[in-house]
Amino acid sequence: MPEFDRQLTNLRDAGYPPEVIAAAEPLWKLVPPVVDGSAIPFVLVVKGVPAADVIAHVQLRGKAGFTSMDADDLAQFRPIPAVDLPAGAAYLITEVDTGKATLGVTPQDGLERILDEGRSPLTLDEGLALAIQFPDALTSMNAFEMVGSRCGDRRVTGVWVSKDGRPRLGWCWVGNPHTWLGMASCAERVAASGPAAGRVQAGQSRPTARTA
C-alpha cells in the first residue's frame, strides 16, 4: 500500500522510536479503501510522542513547525470522555476532515456538531499526526483545532500557519470562533491488536460530550 508506506516512512524520517514503528507496521492490513471525496482516507497515529517534538518535524513548503507552549503544559492535554481510543501504541483514523464546515464556529459548538454527525473530534496526537502526514492540509483559510483533547481549563489546541509561513501548534479559547480555524474530525479509529482491536466507531460516547 503506497500511501501507508509513505506515512510509515515519514515517521521513520522524523526519528520515531523503532518500537513505535514496529507497532505501526501491522496496521497496513486495516487500511480502508480509497474513496473519491474531500476527506483524507486515513492517517497513521502513534501515541505518547511529545507534541513539541512532533510539531518540529512538520514541514510546510520547506519551513519547520514550532510551538511556544511549554512541554509540561502540552502534556496535560488528554482525550475527552467522548473520545474512545484504541489500545496499543499505534492506530489509524479514517475519513479525516479538517473542519471546513465548522469555520467561524466556537470549538464547543463545533464539538457538538461533530458528535451529532456521528463523527469524533481529533485529539492532540491525532491532529499532529494529520499535520505531519498531510502538511498541505494546513492553509491560511482552513487550519484546525483538536477539540478531542482538553486539560481542564477553557483552552483547546490547534495547528495553523504562522505569519512567516511556519506550522504553529498553539491554543485558543473554547468559546472563541475563528474564521480560519475548523474542528478536525474522523469517522472511526482502527486498531491492529489488543482489547480494542478492530474498529472503534466515532460518536459512541455522545452523552459525555460537554466539557469545561
Secondary structure, 3 states (H helix, E strand, C coil): CHHHHHHHHHHHHCCCCHHHHHHHHHHHHHCCCCCCCCCEEEEEEECCCCHHHHHCCCEECCEECEECCCHHHHCCCEECCCCCCCCCCEEEEEEEECCHHHCCCCHHHHHHHHHHCCCEECCHHHHHHHHHHCHHHCECCEEEEECCEECCCCEEEEEEECCCCCEEEEEEECCCCCCCEEECEECEEEECCCCCCEEEECCCCHHHCCCC
